[in-house]
Amino acid sequence: QVQLVESGGGSVQAGGSLRLSCAASGSIASINAMGWFREAPGKERELIAQINIGGSTSYADSVKGRFTISRDNAKNMVWLQMDSLKPEDSAVYYCNGRQLLLQWVEYWGQGTQVTVSS
C-alpha cells in the first residue's frame, strides 16, 4: 500500500504559478499511472493531468499548455507545475496513483488547496 502526500498549495494571484508536489511512501516505479485531480466546490472531481509508467502525459483541455506533470520514480515523487493560473483553477488538488495488480488499485492523497484570486 502506497500513501501519497501532497504539498505546495496556497494562494496566488491570477497569472501566477504554483508547483504541487506529491510524495509517495513507497516505490512508484510500478504504478501504471500517476495523476492529478481537482475538485472545486459544487463540481465533480476531475482528472486534469496524468503521466504513465513510460512517461507519456495527457492533460485536460482546461489546463493544456499551462500545467506540466512530471514524475521521478527514483525519488518516488510527482509534481504538477501550474503556470498562468486563473481563478477557475481554484480547487482542492489530489494526487492519484493507479496500479494494476490482480486488479486495479487506486491511491489518493489528502488534497491540497489552491486558491487563485483575480
ROMAR-938156 format. One line per field, with one value per atom (N, C-alpha, C, O): y, z, x; residue in one letter; residue number from 1; atom name. Coordinates in Angstrom, 1 decimal. Layout:
// residues N
v = [Y,...]
w = [Z,...]
u = [X,...]
rest = [a,...]
nr = [NUM,...]
atom = [CA,...]
//
This chain:
// residues 118
v = [-1.2,0.0,1.2,1.4,2.1,3.4,4.5,4.7,5.3,6.6,7.8,7.8,8.7,9.9,11.1,11.2,12.0,13.3,14.4,14.5,15.3,16.5,17.7,17.8,18.6,19.8,20.9,20.5,22.1,23.2,24.0,25.0,23.7,24.5,25.9,26.1,26.7,28.0,29.0,28.6,30.3,31.4,32.1,32.4,32.4,33.2,34.0,33.7,35.1,35.9,35.4,34.6,35.7,35.3,35.6,36.7,34.7,34.8,34.3,34.1,33.9,33.4,31.9,31.3,31.4,30.0,29.3,30.0,28.0,27.2,25.8,25.4,25.2,23.9,22.9,23.1,22.0,21.0,19.8,19.4,19.2,18.0,16.9,17.2,15.7,14.5,13.5,13.0,13.3,12.3,11.0,11.0,9.9,8.6,7.9,8.1,7.1,6.4,5.2,4.7,4.8,3.6,3.9,5.0,2.8,3.0,3.2,2.6,4.2,4.4,3.9,4.0,3.2,2.7,1.8,1.7,1.0,0.1,0.5,-0.2,1.8,2.4,2.8,3.7,2.3,2.4,3.9,4.4,4.6,6.0,6.8,6.4,7.9,8.9,10.1,10.5,10.7,11.8,12.8,12.6,13.9,15.0,15.2,15.4,15.2,15.5,16.8,17.2,17.5,18.6,18.6,18.1,19.2,19.3,20.6,21.1,21.3,22.7,22.6,21.6,23.5,23.5,23.3,24.1,22.3,22.1,21.4,21.2,21.0,20.3,18.9,18.7,18.1,16.8,16.8,17.7,15.8,15.7,15.3,14.4,16.0,15.8,15.5,16.1,14.7,14.4,15.5,15.8,16.1,17.2,16.9,17.5,16.0,15.6,14.2,13.8,13.5,12.1,11.8,12.3,11.0,10.6,9.1,8.6,8.3,6.9,6.4,7.2,5.1,4.5,4.7,4.7,4.9,5.2,6.6,7.0,7.5,8.9,9.7,10.9,9.1,9.8,10.5,10.1,11.7,12.6,12.9,12.9,13.3,13.8,14.8,14.8,15.7,16.8,17.1,16.9,17.6,18.1,19.4,20.1,19.6,20.8,22.1,23.1,22.1,23.3,23.7,24.9,22.8,23.1,22.9,23.2,22.4,22.1,23.4,24.4,23.3,24.4,25.3,26.1,25.0,25.8,25.0,25.5,23.7,22.8,21.8,21.3,21.3,20.3,19.3,19.6,18.0,16.9,16.2,16.1,15.8,15.1,14.1,14.2,13.1,12.1,11.7,11.7,11.3,10.8,9.5,9.6,8.4,7.1,6.8,6.2,7.3,7.1,7.8,7.4,9.0,9.8,9.5,10.1,8.8,8.5,9.8,10.0,10.6,12.0,12.2,11.8,13.0,13.5,15.0,15.4,15.8,17.2,17.7,17.1,18.8,19.5,21.0,21.7,21.4,22.8,23.5,23.1,24.5,25.2,26.7,27.4,27.1,28.4,29.1,28.5,30.4,31.2,30.9,30.6,30.8,30.4,31.3,32.6,30.8,31.5,31.3,30.3,32.2,32.0,30.7,30.0,30.2,29.0,27.7,26.6,27.9,26.8,26.6,25.6,27.4,27.3,26.0,25.7,25.2,23.8,23.2,23.6,22.0,21.1,20.2,19.5,20.1,19.2,17.9,18.0,16.8,15.5,14.8,14.7,14.1,13.2,11.9,11.4,11.2,9.9,8.9,9.3,7.7,6.6,5.4,5.1,4.9,3.7,2.6,2.8,1.4,0.3,-0.9,-1.3,-1.6,-2.9,-4.0,-4.4,-4.6,-5.8,-6.9,-7.2,-7.7,-8.6,-7.9,-8.5,-6.7,-5.8,-4.4,-4.2,-3.4,-2.0,-1.6,-1.8,-1.0,-0.4,1.1,1.5,1.9,3.4,3.9,3.4,4.8,5.5,7.0,7.6,7.6,9.0,9.7,9.2,11.0,11.8,12.5,12.3,13.3,14.0,15.3,15.9,15.8,17.0,18.2,18.3,19.2,20.5,21.6,21.5,22.7,23.7,24.7,25.1,25.0,26.1,27.1,26.8,28.4,29.5,30.5,31.0,30.9,31.9,33.1,33.0,34.2,35.4,36.3,36.3,37.0,37.9,39.2,40.1]
w = [0.0,0.0,0.0,0.8,-0.9,-1.1,-0.5,-0.9,0.3,0.7,0.0,-0.3,-0.4,-1.1,-0.3,0.4,-0.3,0.5,-0.4,-1.0,-0.6,-1.5,-0.6,0.6,-1.3,-0.7,-1.8,-3.0,-1.4,-2.4,-2.7,-3.5,-2.2,-2.4,-1.7,-0.9,-2.1,-1.4,-2.2,-3.1,-1.9,-2.6,-3.5,-3.2,-4.7,-5.7,-6.5,-6.6,-7.0,-7.9,-9.3,-9.7,-10.0,-11.4,-12.2,-12.1,-13.0,-13.8,-13.1,-13.8,-11.9,-11.1,-11.3,-12.1,-10.6,-10.7,-9.3,-8.3,-9.3,-8.2,-8.6,-9.8,-7.8,-8.1,-7.0,-5.8,-7.3,-6.4,-6.4,-7.4,-5.2,-5.1,-4.5,-3.6,-4.8,-4.3,-3.9,-4.8,-2.6,-2.1,-1.8,-1.1,-2.3,-2.1,-1.0,-0.9,-0.2,0.9,0.5,1.2,-0.8,-1.3,-2.8,-3.3,-3.4,-4.8,-5.7,-5.6,-6.6,-7.6,-9.0,-10.0,-9.0,-10.3,-11.0,-12.2,-10.2,-10.9,-10.9,-11.2,-10.5,-10.6,-12.0,-12.5,-12.6,-14.0,-14.4,-15.4,-13.6,-14.0,-12.7,-11.7,-12.7,-11.7,-12.2,-13.4,-11.4,-12.0,-10.9,-9.7,-11.4,-10.5,-10.9,-12.0,-9.8,-10.0,-9.2,-8.4,-9.5,-8.7,-8.5,-9.3,-7.4,-7.1,-6.6,-5.5,-7.3,-6.9,-6.2,-6.5,-5.4,-4.7,-5.7,-6.6,-5.4,-6.3,-7.6,-8.4,-7.8,-9.0,-8.7,-7.6,-9.7,-9.6,-9.6,-10.2,-9.0,-9.1,-10.5,-11.1,-11.1,-12.5,-12.6,-11.9,-13.5,-13.8,-14.7,-15.8,-14.3,-15.1,-15.8,-16.8,-15.2,-15.8,-15.3,-14.2,-16.3,-16.0,-16.7,-17.8,-16.0,-16.6,-16.4,-15.2,-17.4,-17.3,-17.0,-16.9,-16.8,-16.4,-17.4,-17.0,-18.6,-19.7,-19.8,-20.6,-19.1,-19.2,-20.1,-20.2,-20.8,-21.6,-20.8,-19.7,-21.2,-20.4,-21.2,-22.4,-20.5,-21.0,-20.1,-18.9,-20.7,-19.9,-20.3,-21.5,-19.4,-19.7,-20.5,-20.4,-21.4,-22.2,-21.4,-21.9,-20.3,-19.4,-18.9,-18.6,-18.9,-18.4,-19.4,-19.1,-20.5,-21.5,-21.9,-22.2,-21.9,-22.3,-21.1,-21.2,-19.9,-18.7,-17.6,-16.8,-17.5,-16.5,-17.1,-18.2,-16.2,-16.7,-15.5,-14.4,-15.8,-14.9,-15.1,-16.3,-14.0,-14.2,-13.0,-12.0,-13.2,-12.1,-12.1,-13.1,-10.9,-10.7,-9.9,-8.7,-10.6,-10.0,-8.9,-7.9,-9.1,-8.2,-6.9,-5.8,-7.0,-5.8,-5.2,-4.2,-6.0,-5.6,-5.5,-4.5,-6.4,-6.4,-7.7,-8.8,-7.6,-8.8,-8.6,-7.4,-9.6,-9.5,-10.5,-11.5,-10.2,-11.1,-11.1,-10.2,-12.2,-12.4,-13.0,-14.1,-12.3,-12.8,-13.1,-12.1,-14.3,-14.7,-15.3,-15.6,-15.4,-15.9,-15.2,-15.9,-13.9,-13.2,-13.3,-13.5,-13.3,-13.4,-12.2,-11.5,-11.9,-10.8,-10.9,-9.8,-12.0,-12.2,-11.9,-11.9,-11.7,-11.3,-9.8,-9.3,-9.0,-7.6,-7.3,-7.8,-6.5,-6.1,-5.1,-4.8,-4.6,-3.9,-4.9,-5.7,-4.9,-5.8,-5.1,-4.0,-5.8,-5.3,-6.1,-7.4,-5.5,-6.2,-6.2,-5.3,-7.3,-7.5,-8.2,-9.1,-7.8,-8.5,-8.8,-8.0,-10.0,-10.4,-10.8,-11.6,-10.1,-10.3,-10.6,-9.9,-11.6,-12.0,-11.3,-11.6,-10.3,-9.6,-10.1,-11.3,-9.2,-9.7,-10.3,-11.1,-9.8,-10.3,-10.1,-9.5,-10.6,-10.5,-9.0,-8.4,-8.6,-7.2,-7.4,-8.2,-6.6,-6.6,-5.3,-4.2,-5.4,-4.2,-4.3,-5.4,-3.2,-3.1,-2.0,-0.9,-2.3,-1.2,-0.5,-0.9,0.4,1.2,0.6,1.0,-0.4,-1.1,-0.6,0.6,-1.4,-1.1,-1.8,-2.9,-1.0,-1.5,-2.4,-2.0,-3.5,-4.4,-4.6,-5.0,-4.3,-4.4,-5.3,-5.0,-6.4,-7.3,-7.3,-7.6,-7.0,-6.9,-8.1,-8.7,-8.5,-9.7,-9.4,-10.2]
u = [0.8,0.0,0.9,1.8,0.6,1.4,0.6,-0.6,1.1,0.5,1.0,2.2,0.2,0.5,0.3,-0.8,1.2,1.1,1.4,2.5,0.4,0.6,1.1,0.9,1.8,2.2,2.4,2.4,2.5,2.7,1.5,1.7,0.4,-0.8,-0.7,0.2,-1.6,-1.6,-2.5,-3.3,-2.2,-3.0,-2.1,-0.9,-2.6,-1.8,-2.7,-3.9,-2.1,-2.9,-3.0,-2.1,-4.0,-4.2,-2.9,-2.4,-2.5,-1.3,-0.1,1.0,-0.2,1.0,1.1,0.5,2.1,2.5,2.5,2.8,2.3,2.5,3.0,2.8,3.7,4.2,3.8,4.2,2.9,2.5,3.4,3.9,3.6,4.4,3.6,2.7,3.9,3.3,4.4,5.1,4.5,5.5,4.8,3.8,5.4,4.9,5.7,6.9,5.0,5.7,6.4,7.3,6.1,6.8,7.2,7.0,7.6,8.0,6.9,5.8,7.0,6.0,6.4,5.7,7.6,8.1,7.2,7.2,6.4,5.5,4.0,3.1,3.8,2.5,2.2,2.9,1.2,1.0,0.7,1.2,0.0,-0.4,-0.4,-1.0,0.2,0.2,-0.6,-0.3,-1.4,-2.2,-2.5,-2.4,-3.1,-3.6,-5.0,-5.4,-5.9,-7.3,-7.5,-6.7,-8.6,-9.0,-10.5,-11.3,-10.9,-12.3,-12.7,-12.2,-13.5,-13.9,-15.3,-16.0,-15.7,-17.0,-18.1,-18.2,-19.0,-20.1,-19.9,-20.8,-18.6,-18.3,-17.7,-17.3,-17.7,-17.2,-15.7,-15.1,-15.1,-13.6,-13.2,-13.8,-12.3,-11.9,-10.4,-9.6,-10.1,-8.7,-8.1,-8.7,-7.0,-6.5,-5.2,-4.8,-4.4,-3.1,-2.7,-3.0,-2.1,-1.7,-0.4,-0.1,0.4,1.7,1.8,1.6,2.0,2.0,3.4,4.4,3.5,4.8,5.9,7.1,5.5,6.6,6.9,7.8,6.2,6.5,5.5,5.7,4.6,3.7,2.7,2.3,2.3,1.5,0.2,0.1,-0.8,-2.1,-2.7,-2.4,-3.4,-4.0,-5.4,-5.8,-6.2,-7.5,-7.3,-6.3,-8.3,-8.2,-8.1,-7.5,-8.7,-8.8,-7.4,-7.2,-6.4,-5.1,-4.0,-2.8,-4.3,-3.3,-2.6,-3.2,-1.2,-0.4,0.0,0.8,-0.7,-0.4,0.2,1.0,-0.2,0.2,1.1,1.0,2.1,3.0,3.2,3.5,2.9,3.1,4.4,4.8,5.0,6.3,6.4,5.7,7.2,7.4,8.9,9.6,9.4,10.7,10.6,10.4,10.7,10.5,11.5,11.3,12.7,13.8,13.6,14.0,12.9,12.6,11.2,10.9,10.4,9.0,8.3,7.5,8.4,7.8,7.1,7.5,6.0,5.3,5.0,4.8,5.1,4.9,3.9,3.7,3.3,2.4,2.8,2.6,3.4,3.8,2.6,2.1,2.1,1.0,1.3,1.7,1.2,1.6,0.3,-0.7,0.4,-0.7,-2.0,-3.0,-2.0,-3.2,-4.3,-4.2,-5.5,-6.8,-7.6,-7.5,-8.5,-9.4,-10.2,-10.5,-10.5,-11.2,-10.4,-10.9,-9.1,-8.2,-8.3,-7.8,-9.0,-9.2,-9.9,-11.0,-9.3,-9.9,-9.0,-7.9,-9.4,-8.6,-7.9,-8.7,-6.6,-5.9,-5.5,-4.9,-5.7,-5.4,-4.4,-4.6,-3.5,-2.5,-3.2,-3.8,-3.0,-3.6,-2.7,-1.9,-2.7,-2.0,-2.9,-3.7,-2.7,-3.4,-2.5,-1.6,-2.6,-1.7,-2.5,-3.4,-2.0,-2.6,-1.9,-0.8,-2.6,-2.1,-2.9,-2.9,-3.6,-4.5,-5.8,-6.5,-6.0,-7.0,-6.5,-5.4,-7.2,-6.8,-6.9,-7.9,-5.8,-5.8,-5.5,-4.7,-6.2,-6.1,-5.5,-5.9,-4.7,-4.1,-4.5,-4.5,-4.8,-5.2,-4.4,-4.2,-4.1,-3.6,-4.7,-5.9,-4.4,-5.4,-5.9,-6.9,-5.2,-5.5,-4.8,-4.4,-4.7,-4.1,-4.8,-5.2,-5.1,-6.0,-5.2,-4.1,-5.7,-5.2,-6.2,-7.4,-5.9,-6.8,-6.2,-5.1,-6.9,-6.3,-7.3,-8.5,-6.8,-7.6,-7.4,-6.3,-8.4,-8.4,-7.9,-7.7]
rest = [q,q,q,q,v,v,v,v,q,q,q,q,l,l,l,l,v,v,v,v,e,e,e,e,s,s,s,s,g,g,g,g,g,g,g,g,g,g,g,g,s,s,s,s,v,v,v,v,q,q,q,q,a,a,a,a,g,g,g,g,g,g,g,g,s,s,s,s,l,l,l,l,r,r,r,r,l,l,l,l,s,s,s,s,c,c,c,c,a,a,a,a,a,a,a,a,s,s,s,s,g,g,g,g,s,s,s,s,i,i,i,i,a,a,a,a,s,s,s,s,i,i,i,i,n,n,n,n,a,a,a,a,m,m,m,m,g,g,g,g,w,w,w,w,f,f,f,f,r,r,r,r,e,e,e,e,a,a,a,a,p,p,p,p,g,g,g,g,k,k,k,k,e,e,e,e,r,r,r,r,e,e,e,e,l,l,l,l,i,i,i,i,a,a,a,a,q,q,q,q,i,i,i,i,n,n,n,n,i,i,i,i,g,g,g,g,g,g,g,g,s,s,s,s,t,t,t,t,s,s,s,s,y,y,y,y,a,a,a,a,d,d,d,d,s,s,s,s,v,v,v,v,k,k,k,k,g,g,g,g,r,r,r,r,f,f,f,f,t,t,t,t,i,i,i,i,s,s,s,s,r,r,r,r,d,d,d,d,n,n,n,n,a,a,a,a,k,k,k,k,n,n,n,n,m,m,m,m,v,v,v,v,w,w,w,w,l,l,l,l,q,q,q,q,m,m,m,m,d,d,d,d,s,s,s,s,l,l,l,l,k,k,k,k,p,p,p,p,e,e,e,e,d,d,d,d,s,s,s,s,a,a,a,a,v,v,v,v,y,y,y,y,y,y,y,y,c,c,c,c,n,n,n,n,g,g,g,g,r,r,r,r,q,q,q,q,l,l,l,l,l,l,l,l,l,l,l,l,q,q,q,q,w,w,w,w,v,v,v,v,e,e,e,e,y,y,y,y,w,w,w,w,g,g,g,g,q,q,q,q,g,g,g,g,t,t,t,t,q,q,q,q,v,v,v,v,t,t,t,t,v,v,v,v,s,s,s,s,s,s,s,s]
nr = [1,1,1,1,2,2,2,2,3,3,3,3,4,4,4,4,5,5,5,5,6,6,6,6,7,7,7,7,8,8,8,8,9,9,9,9,10,10,10,10,11,11,11,11,12,12,12,12,13,13,13,13,14,14,14,14,15,15,15,15,16,16,16,16,17,17,17,17,18,18,18,18,19,19,19,19,20,20,20,20,21,21,21,21,22,22,22,22,23,23,23,23,24,24,24,24,25,25,25,25,26,26,26,26,27,27,27,27,28,28,28,28,29,29,29,29,30,30,30,30,31,31,31,31,32,32,32,32,33,33,33,33,34,34,34,34,35,35,35,35,36,36,36,36,37,37,37,37,38,38,38,38,39,39,39,39,40,40,40,40,41,41,41,41,42,42,42,42,43,43,43,43,44,44,44,44,45,45,45,45,46,46,46,46,47,47,47,47,48,48,48,48,49,49,49,49,50,50,50,50,51,51,51,51,52,52,52,52,53,53,53,53,54,54,54,54,55,55,55,55,56,56,56,56,57,57,57,57,58,58,58,58,59,59,59,59,60,60,60,60,61,61,61,61,62,62,62,62,63,63,63,63,64,64,64,64,65,65,65,65,66,66,66,66,67,67,67,67,68,68,68,68,69,69,69,69,70,70,70,70,71,71,71,71,72,72,72,72,73,73,73,73,74,74,74,74,75,75,75,75,76,76,76,76,77,77,77,77,78,78,78,78,79,79,79,79,80,80,80,80,81,81,81,81,82,82,82,82,83,83,83,83,84,84,84,84,85,85,85,85,86,86,86,86,87,87,87,87,88,88,88,88,89,89,89,89,90,90,90,90,91,91,91,91,92,92,92,92,93,93,93,93,94,94,94,94,95,95,95,95,96,96,96,96,97,97,97,97,98,98,98,98,99,99,99,99,100,100,100,100,101,101,101,101,102,102,102,102,103,103,103,103,104,104,104,104,105,105,105,105,106,106,106,106,107,107,107,107,108,108,108,108,109,109,109,109,110,110,110,110,111,111,111,111,112,112,112,112,113,113,113,113,114,114,114,114,115,115,115,115,116,116,116,116,117,117,117,117,118,118,118,118]
atom = [N,CA,C,O,N,CA,C,O,N,CA,C,O,N,CA,C,O,N,CA,C,O,N,CA,C,O,N,CA,C,O,N,CA,C,O,N,CA,C,O,N,CA,C,O,N,CA,C,O,N,CA,C,O,N,CA,C,O,N,CA,C,O,N,CA,C,O,N,CA,C,O,N,CA,C,O,N,CA,C,O,N,CA,C,O,N,CA,C,O,N,CA,C,O,N,CA,C,O,N,CA,C,O,N,CA,C,O,N,CA,C,O,N,CA,C,O,N,CA,C,O,N,CA,C,O,N,CA,C,O,N,CA,C,O,N,CA,C,O,N,CA,C,O,N,CA,C,O,N,CA,C,O,N,CA,C,O,N,CA,C,O,N,CA,C,O,N,CA,C,O,N,CA,C,O,N,CA,C,O,N,CA,C,O,N,CA,C,O,N,CA,C,O,N,CA,C,O,N,CA,C,O,N,CA,C,O,N,CA,C,O,N,CA,C,O,N,CA,C,O,N,CA,C,O,N,CA,C,O,N,CA,C,O,N,CA,C,O,N,CA,C,O,N,CA,C,O,N,CA,C,O,N,CA,C,O,N,CA,C,O,N,CA,C,O,N,CA,C,O,N,CA,C,O,N,CA,C,O,N,CA,C,O,N,CA,C,O,N,CA,C,O,N,CA,C,O,N,CA,C,O,N,CA,C,O,N,CA,C,O,N,CA,C,O,N,CA,C,O,N,CA,C,O,N,CA,C,O,N,CA,C,O,N,CA,C,O,N,CA,C,O,N,CA,C,O,N,CA,C,O,N,CA,C,O,N,CA,C,O,N,CA,C,O,N,CA,C,O,N,CA,C,O,N,CA,C,O,N,CA,C,O,N,CA,C,O,N,CA,C,O,N,CA,C,O,N,CA,C,O,N,CA,C,O,N,CA,C,O,N,CA,C,O,N,CA,C,O,N,CA,C,O,N,CA,C,O,N,CA,C,O,N,CA,C,O,N,CA,C,O,N,CA,C,O,N,CA,C,O,N,CA,C,O,N,CA,C,O,N,CA,C,O,N,CA,C,O,N,CA,C,O,N,CA,C,O,N,CA,C,O,N,CA,C,O,N,CA,C,O,N,CA,C,O,N,CA,C,O,N,CA,C,O,N,CA,C,O,N,CA,C,O,N,CA,C,O,N,CA,C,O,N,CA,C,O,N,CA,C,O]
//
